[in-house]
Amino acid sequence: MSNKLKGKLGEKLAKDFLLNKGFEILETNFHYSRYGELDIIAYKDNIIYFVEVKYRTTNLFGMPFEAITKSKLEKIKACAQYYLSITKKKFKGHRISGISIYNSNIDFIENILI
Protein backbone atom coordinates (compact mmCIF):
# COMPACT_ATOMS: atom_id res chain seq x y z
CA MET A 1 0.00 0.00 0.00
CA SER A 2 1.37 3.41 -0.95
CA ASN A 3 1.93 6.15 1.62
CA LYS A 4 -0.85 8.20 0.01
CA LEU A 5 -3.33 5.33 0.43
CA LYS A 6 -2.17 4.76 4.01
CA GLY A 7 -2.74 8.45 4.72
CA LYS A 8 -6.27 8.30 3.28
CA LEU A 9 -7.02 5.18 5.32
CA GLY A 10 -5.71 6.84 8.48
CA GLU A 11 -7.84 9.93 7.86
CA LYS A 12 -10.94 7.78 7.27
CA LEU A 13 -10.35 5.90 10.52
CA ALA A 14 -9.83 9.21 12.33
CA LYS A 15 -13.02 10.72 10.85
CA ASP A 16 -15.03 7.66 11.87
CA PHE A 17 -13.54 7.86 15.37
CA LEU A 18 -14.50 11.53 15.71
CA LEU A 19 -18.01 10.98 14.33
CA ASN A 20 -18.53 8.17 16.86
CA LYS A 21 -17.48 10.61 19.61
CA GLY A 22 -20.15 13.12 18.54
CA PHE A 23 -17.99 15.48 16.46
CA GLU A 24 -19.18 17.10 13.25
CA ILE A 25 -16.63 17.12 10.43
CA LEU A 26 -16.40 20.58 8.83
CA GLU A 27 -13.48 20.07 6.44
CA THR A 28 -10.84 17.54 5.46
CA ASN A 29 -7.49 18.26 3.84
CA PHE A 30 -7.88 22.04 4.07
CA HIS A 31 -4.92 23.60 2.24
CA TYR A 32 -3.39 26.95 3.10
CA SER A 33 -0.62 28.30 0.92
CA ARG A 34 2.91 27.19 1.74
CA TYR A 35 2.01 26.38 5.33
CA GLY A 36 0.49 23.06 4.42
CA GLU A 37 -2.83 21.52 5.29
CA LEU A 38 -5.13 20.66 8.12
CA ASP A 39 -6.06 16.98 8.02
CA ILE A 40 -9.45 17.34 9.71
CA ILE A 41 -11.38 20.32 10.99
CA ALA A 42 -14.04 19.12 13.43
CA TYR A 43 -16.62 20.76 15.66
CA LYS A 44 -18.20 19.82 18.99
CA ASP A 45 -19.79 21.81 21.83
CA ASN A 46 -19.09 25.13 20.06
CA ILE A 47 -15.34 24.39 19.94
CA ILE A 48 -13.48 23.89 16.68
CA TYR A 49 -10.74 21.25 16.55
CA PHE A 50 -7.86 21.28 14.06
CA VAL A 51 -6.85 17.62 14.01
CA GLU A 52 -3.52 16.25 12.81
CA VAL A 53 -3.73 12.54 11.94
CA LYS A 54 -0.73 10.24 12.17
CA TYR A 55 -1.12 6.64 11.04
CA ARG A 56 1.60 4.01 11.29
CA THR A 57 1.67 0.33 10.42
CA THR A 58 5.17 -0.07 11.89
CA ASN A 59 7.22 1.77 14.50
CA LEU A 60 10.32 1.72 12.29
CA PHE A 61 10.20 5.52 12.03
CA GLY A 62 8.87 6.09 15.53
CA MET A 63 5.43 6.15 17.05
CA PRO A 64 2.74 8.29 15.40
CA PHE A 65 2.63 11.16 17.91
CA GLU A 66 6.42 11.53 17.65
CA ALA A 67 5.87 12.85 14.11
CA ILE A 68 3.95 15.88 15.39
CA THR A 69 6.94 18.14 15.89
CA LYS A 70 7.09 21.72 17.11
CA SER A 71 7.59 22.98 13.53
CA LYS A 72 4.58 20.90 12.39
CA LEU A 73 2.51 22.41 15.21
CA GLU A 74 3.54 25.92 14.13
CA LYS A 75 2.33 25.17 10.58
CA ILE A 76 -0.94 23.77 11.91
CA LYS A 77 -1.36 26.90 14.03
CA ALA A 78 -0.82 29.16 11.00
CA CYS A 79 -3.35 27.18 8.95
CA ALA A 80 -5.83 27.25 11.84
CA GLN A 81 -5.49 31.02 12.25
CA TYR A 82 -6.11 31.46 8.55
CA TYR A 83 -9.18 29.21 8.64
CA LEU A 84 -10.58 31.13 11.63
CA SER A 85 -10.04 34.42 9.77
CA ILE A 86 -12.05 33.32 6.71
CA THR A 87 -14.90 31.38 8.29
CA LYS A 88 -18.17 33.12 8.99
CA LYS A 89 -18.96 30.89 11.97
CA LYS A 90 -17.92 32.01 15.42
CA PHE A 91 -16.74 29.52 18.02
CA LYS A 92 -16.37 29.58 21.79
CA GLY A 93 -12.83 28.28 21.41
CA HIS A 94 -10.42 26.31 19.28
CA ARG A 95 -7.91 23.53 19.83
CA ILE A 96 -5.10 21.83 18.00
CA SER A 97 -5.59 18.11 18.41
CA GLY A 98 -3.93 14.90 17.32
CA ILE A 99 -5.04 11.40 16.48
CA SER A 100 -2.53 8.56 16.55
CA ILE A 101 -3.38 5.29 14.84
CA TYR A 102 -1.02 2.35 15.35
CA ASN A 103 -2.06 -1.26 14.86
CA SER A 104 -5.69 -1.23 15.99
CA ASN A 105 -5.19 1.45 18.67
CA ILE A 106 -6.53 4.96 18.23
CA ASP A 107 -5.40 7.64 20.68
CA PHE A 108 -6.79 11.17 20.74
CA ILE A 109 -5.17 14.22 22.31
CA GLU A 110 -7.87 16.92 22.37
CA ASN A 111 -5.62 19.86 23.14
CA ILE A 112 -1.96 19.94 22.16
CA LEU A 113 -0.18 22.91 23.73
CA ILE A 114 2.62 24.55 21.80
Contacts in CASP RR format, 6 or more apart in sequence:
PFRMAT RR
TARGET T0000
AUTHOR 0000-0000-0000
METHOD contacts of the structure
MODEL  1
MSNKLKGKLGEKLAKDFLLNKGFEILETNFHYSRYGELDIIAYKDNIIYF
VEVKYRTTNLFGMPFEAITKSKLEKIKACAQYYLSITKKKFKGHRISGIS
IYNSNIDFIENILI
1 9 0 8 1.000
6 55 0 8 1.000
6 57 0 8 1.000
7 53 0 8 1.000
7 55 0 8 1.000
9 55 0 8 1.000
10 53 0 8 1.000
10 55 0 8 1.000
10 101 0 8 1.000
11 28 0 8 1.000
11 29 0 8 1.000
11 39 0 8 1.000
11 40 0 8 1.000
11 53 0 8 1.000
11 55 0 8 1.000
13 55 0 8 1.000
13 101 0 8 1.000
13 106 0 8 1.000
14 39 0 8 1.000
14 40 0 8 1.000
14 51 0 8 1.000
14 53 0 8 1.000
14 55 0 8 1.000
14 99 0 8 1.000
14 101 0 8 1.000
14 106 0 8 1.000
15 25 0 8 1.000
15 28 0 8 1.000
15 40 0 8 1.000
17 99 0 8 1.000
17 106 0 8 1.000
17 108 0 8 1.000
18 25 0 8 1.000
18 40 0 8 1.000
18 42 0 8 1.000
18 49 0 8 1.000
18 51 0 8 1.000
18 99 0 8 1.000
19 25 0 8 1.000
21 44 0 8 1.000
21 108 0 8 1.000
22 44 0 8 1.000
23 42 0 8 1.000
23 43 0 8 1.000
23 44 0 8 1.000
23 49 0 8 1.000
24 42 0 8 1.000
24 43 0 8 1.000
24 44 0 8 1.000
25 40 0 8 1.000
25 41 0 8 1.000
25 42 0 8 1.000
25 43 0 8 1.000
26 41 0 8 1.000
26 42 0 8 1.000
26 43 0 8 1.000
26 48 0 8 1.000
27 38 0 8 1.000
27 40 0 8 1.000
27 41 0 8 1.000
27 83 0 8 1.000
28 39 0 8 1.000
28 40 0 8 1.000
28 41 0 8 1.000
29 37 0 8 1.000
29 38 0 8 1.000
29 39 0 8 1.000
30 37 0 8 1.000
30 38 0 8 1.000
30 41 0 8 1.000
30 79 0 8 1.000
30 83 0 8 1.000
31 37 0 8 1.000
32 38 0 8 1.000
32 78 0 8 1.000
32 79 0 8 1.000
32 82 0 8 1.000
32 83 0 8 1.000
33 82 0 8 1.000
35 75 0 8 1.000
35 78 0 8 1.000
35 79 0 8 1.000
35 82 0 8 1.000
36 75 0 8 1.000
36 79 0 8 1.000
37 79 0 8 1.000
38 50 0 8 1.000
38 51 0 8 1.000
38 52 0 8 1.000
38 76 0 8 1.000
38 79 0 8 1.000
38 80 0 8 1.000
38 83 0 8 1.000
39 51 0 8 1.000
39 52 0 8 1.000
39 53 0 8 1.000
40 49 0 8 1.000
40 50 0 8 1.000
40 51 0 8 1.000
40 53 0 8 1.000
40 99 0 8 1.000
41 48 0 8 1.000
41 49 0 8 1.000
41 50 0 8 1.000
41 51 0 8 1.000
41 83 0 8 1.000
42 48 0 8 1.000
42 49 0 8 1.000
42 51 0 8 1.000
42 97 0 8 1.000
43 49 0 8 1.000
43 91 0 8 1.000
45 92 0 8 1.000
46 91 0 8 1.000
46 92 0 8 1.000
46 93 0 8 1.000
47 91 0 8 1.000
47 92 0 8 1.000
47 93 0 8 1.000
47 94 0 8 1.000
47 95 0 8 1.000
48 84 0 8 1.000
48 91 0 8 1.000
48 93 0 8 1.000
48 94 0 8 1.000
48 95 0 8 1.000
49 94 0 8 1.000
49 95 0 8 1.000
49 96 0 8 1.000
49 97 0 8 1.000
49 110 0 8 1.000
50 76 0 8 1.000
50 79 0 8 1.000
50 80 0 8 1.000
50 83 0 8 1.000
50 94 0 8 1.000
50 95 0 8 1.000
50 96 0 8 1.000
50 97 0 8 1.000
51 97 0 8 1.000
51 98 0 8 1.000
51 99 0 8 1.000
52 68 0 8 1.000
52 72 0 8 1.000
52 76 0 8 1.000
52 96 0 8 1.000
52 97 0 8 1.000
52 98 0 8 1.000
52 99 0 8 1.000
53 98 0 8 1.000
53 99 0 8 1.000
53 101 0 8 1.000
54 64 0 8 1.000
54 65 0 8 1.000
54 67 0 8 1.000
54 68 0 8 1.000
54 98 0 8 1.000
54 99 0 8 1.000
54 100 0 8 1.000
54 101 0 8 1.000
55 64 0 8 1.000
55 101 0 8 1.000
55 102 0 8 1.000
56 62 0 8 1.000
56 63 0 8 1.000
56 64 0 8 1.000
56 100 0 8 1.000
56 101 0 8 1.000
56 102 0 8 1.000
57 102 0 8 1.000
57 103 0 8 1.000
59 102 0 8 1.000
61 67 0 8 1.000
63 100 0 8 1.000
63 102 0 8 1.000
64 100 0 8 1.000
64 101 0 8 1.000
64 102 0 8 1.000
65 98 0 8 1.000
65 100 0 8 1.000
65 107 0 8 1.000
65 109 0 8 1.000
68 98 0 8 1.000
68 112 0 8 1.000
70 114 0 8 1.000
73 96 0 8 1.000
73 112 0 8 1.000
73 114 0 8 1.000
74 114 0 8 1.000
76 96 0 8 1.000
77 96 0 8 1.000
77 114 0 8 1.000
80 94 0 8 1.000
80 96 0 8 1.000
84 91 0 8 1.000
84 94 0 8 1.000
95 110 0 8 1.000
95 111 0 8 1.000
95 112 0 8 1.000
96 111 0 8 1.000
96 112 0 8 1.000
96 114 0 8 1.000
97 108 0 8 1.000
97 109 0 8 1.000
97 110 0 8 1.000
97 111 0 8 1.000
97 112 0 8 1.000
98 108 0 8 1.000
98 109 0 8 1.000
98 112 0 8 1.000
99 106 0 8 1.000
99 107 0 8 1.000
99 108 0 8 1.000
99 109 0 8 1.000
100 106 0 8 1.000
100 107 0 8 1.000
100 108 0 8 1.000
100 109 0 8 1.000
END
